[in-house]
Structures are given as structure tokens and as C-alpha cells.
């Protein structure tokens, strides 16, 4: 029997080689999966880890990411 995983959107904190912190989002089946996806998208030498902040269900829906998609956050997604 195949296991099915729910896709969720995770915030991932990326640390560049010059120690600058950036925030990314990744659609994965777990926080570890999301980190792996981001590590595959960023330059070698940068690091990635799950962010402490979490997205609300509405924010995840608004992003409309598909499994495996990753993006750097360059503007706010919070709804006022």
C-alpha cells in the first residue's frame, strides 16, 4: 500500500556564506523534506533550517504552491 503525504508549506531560514539570513518557502511533506528542497535550490555553502515562524492556513493557501516548489520570500504575505 502506498503512503500518501499531505503537502504543506514551510518557512525555511537560509544562511548565506556571508552570514546573511534569508527566508524561503517550500512545499513539502515534512519540515525535513522542505529543507532538502531548499538546499537543492540554493548555492553550495549556504545552510537551511526550519524557521520558528509558521504560516497560517490562509497564507499557505494564498501562496498556492505545488509539491516540490520553493521560493525566496522578497515581500510580505501577511494579510491585514
N, C-alpha and C positions, 0 to 999 in steps of 0.2 A: 504494500500500500504506500503510495507516495505521500510525503508530508507536504502540507501547504503552509506557507508562511505569509503572514499579513505584512504588507509593505507599509512602513511608517516613515515619516520624515524626521530626521535627526539633525540637531545643530552640532557641528564639529568645529572645534577650535584648532586652528593651524598656526604653527610657529615656524616662521621663515628662517633661513640661515643667518639673517641679520637681526634675529630675535624680535621681529615684528609679529604681532598677533593679528590673525585674520579670522573671520567667521565664515564658515561654509555650511551648506545644507546638503544632505544626501538622503535619497530614498532607498532604504534597505530593509532587511528582515529583522535586524537587530542592531544595537549600537556598534558592535564589533564589525558587522557587515558594512555599516555606513563608514566607519573609519577606514576599512580596507578600500572602499570605493574612492574615498577622497585621497588616500595615499597613492592610488593609481593615477590620479589626475594632477597631482602637484609635483613640482620638481624634486629630484632626489636630494636628500639632505634636509628637507623640511620634515616636520613631525605633525602628527594629527592625533587628537584625543577627543572623546565626547565632551561637549560643553556642559556646564552645570545648568545653564538656562534650558528651558524646554518650550517648544511651540504649543500653542493651543490647537485644538481640533480645527477651529475656523482658519487659523493661519496655515495649517498643513493643507487644508482644502483649497485655500486661496492660491497656494504655490502650484498646485496641480502637477506634481512631479510623478513620473513613472518609475517603476523599479529600476535601480541602477543609475539614475540621473544624479548628477552633482553640480552645484553652482556655488560660486563665491557670492556672499551677500555684500552688495555695494550700496544698498539703501534700505531704509526701514520697511518692514512688512506689517508692523503693528497697525491695527485698525483702531481709530479713535472713536 
